[in-house]
Amino acid sequence: MAPPVVARQRSPTWARILSAPGTVKETVGSVNVPVICGGQRIVPGNVVMSDTQT
């Protein structure tokens, strides 16, 4: 079995959780809507970057 695309790219990737709480296939989700990430409002079109500095 081939590794996931992220692993093949060999670029650092961070995540706090594997999936959003309450994700189920029984309900319709949303795309291109604002979300809160790390206490910051992220809207469609934003570029999110990170590094290893804390």
Backbone bond lengths (Angstrom), bond angles and torsions (degrees), N, CA, C in turn:
res aa  C-N    CA-C-N  psi(-1)  N-CA   C-N-CA  omega(-1)  CA-C   N-CA-C  phi
1 M - - - 1.449 - - 1.527 108.64 -
2 A 1.328 117.77 131.05 1.463 122.26 -179.04 1.523 110.72 -73.12
3 P 1.336 117.22 145.88 1.468 119.43 177.18 1.524 110.74 -67.63
4 P 1.332 117.47 157.69 1.466 120.07 178.08 1.527 111.48 -58.58
5 V 1.316 116.16 157.23 1.473 121.84 -179.02 1.521 111.10 -53.57
6 V 1.320 118.10 -42.97 1.464 121.39 -178.24 1.529 110.40 -59.50
7 A 1.314 117.19 -41.52 1.468 120.53 179.84 1.524 111.02 -67.54
8 R 1.319 117.73 -38.14 1.464 120.70 179.89 1.518 111.77 -67.51
9 Q 1.329 118.18 -30.21 1.461 121.49 -179.36 1.522 112.30 -73.27
10 R 1.320 116.98 -18.23 1.456 123.53 178.17 1.529 112.62 56.56
11 S 1.320 117.31 32.51 1.454 120.69 175.39 1.523 108.56 -106.33
12 P 1.329 117.10 145.57 1.469 119.81 -179.41 1.531 111.23 -60.28
13 T 1.311 116.11 139.90 1.455 122.23 179.04 1.521 108.68 -137.90
14 W 1.337 117.16 134.40 1.460 121.25 179.88 1.518 109.22 -122.12
15 A 1.315 116.04 145.93 1.458 121.32 175.55 1.518 108.24 -154.58
16 R 1.313 116.64 141.37 1.463 121.02 175.05 1.509 111.43 -85.77
17 I 1.326 116.21 -33.21 1.458 121.16 -179.52 1.525 108.83 -138.21
18 L 1.322 116.75 160.51 1.462 120.30 -179.53 1.515 112.71 -83.14
19 S 1.309 117.80 -30.39 1.456 121.64 176.96 1.518 108.81 -149.97
20 A 1.297 114.64 156.28 1.457 119.45 -179.63 1.518 109.85 -63.84
21 P 1.343 118.42 141.50 1.460 120.53 178.53 1.530 110.82 -56.79
22 G 1.306 115.56 135.80 1.456 120.27 176.63 1.512 114.64 83.20
23 T 1.344 117.93 11.28 1.457 118.26 179.66 1.519 109.98 -73.29
24 V 1.296 115.10 123.37 1.462 121.86 178.35 1.528 108.26 -141.22
25 K 1.294 116.93 158.92 1.466 121.13 178.34 1.515 112.22 -85.23
26 E 1.325 116.58 -0.47 1.463 120.34 -176.40 1.520 112.99 -85.32
27 T 1.332 117.60 -14.91 1.462 120.47 -178.26 1.522 109.62 -124.39
28 V 1.305 115.85 155.97 1.457 121.75 179.09 1.527 109.04 -81.53
29 G 1.309 117.10 133.91 1.458 121.72 177.60 1.517 110.87 -91.44
30 S 1.326 116.06 -172.63 1.458 121.84 179.88 1.519 109.81 -127.83
31 V 1.322 115.64 149.14 1.458 121.89 174.08 1.516 108.36 -130.09
32 N 1.330 116.53 158.41 1.470 122.32 178.98 1.525 112.16 56.54
33 V 1.331 115.67 45.24 1.460 121.36 175.94 1.528 108.22 -125.69
34 P 1.315 118.76 153.86 1.468 120.78 177.31 1.529 111.22 -63.11
35 V 1.338 116.58 146.07 1.462 123.13 175.50 1.520 108.33 -136.20
36 I 1.315 116.04 163.57 1.459 121.77 174.33 1.521 107.38 -105.98
37 C 1.316 117.25 125.74 1.461 123.06 -178.40 1.525 108.03 -133.44
38 G 1.325 116.62 115.35 1.462 119.46 -178.60 1.513 112.82 61.89
39 G 1.333 116.43 30.71 1.460 120.37 179.43 1.526 114.17 81.67
40 Q 1.330 117.50 2.19 1.462 121.75 179.77 1.519 110.15 -111.11
41 R 1.323 116.07 141.49 1.473 120.44 177.70 1.525 108.31 -80.29
42 I 1.321 116.15 123.89 1.452 122.76 178.67 1.519 107.83 -113.56
43 V 1.336 116.42 127.00 1.462 121.01 -179.38 1.525 109.07 -114.92
44 P 1.343 116.94 158.51 1.463 119.25 178.45 1.528 110.86 -53.04
45 G 1.328 115.81 134.37 1.461 120.82 -178.86 1.526 113.33 100.57
46 N 1.343 117.34 -19.46 1.470 120.04 176.66 1.530 109.65 -67.17
47 V 1.315 115.99 150.28 1.452 122.02 172.71 1.526 106.71 -107.17
48 V 1.330 116.96 127.59 1.465 121.91 -179.62 1.517 107.87 -108.59
49 M 1.329 116.02 122.43 1.465 121.61 179.86 1.512 108.68 -126.13
50 S 1.327 116.32 154.89 1.458 120.00 176.41 1.516 108.58 -148.26
51 D 1.317 114.99 166.44 1.456 120.69 174.05 1.511 108.72 -142.26
52 T 1.311 117.85 -173.45 1.447 120.98 -176.13 1.524 112.98 -87.13
53 Q 1.317 117.73 -2.65 1.467 120.65 179.36 1.527 109.89 -76.20
54 T 1.330 116.44 140.88 1.461 119.39 178.33 1.510 110.31 -115.44
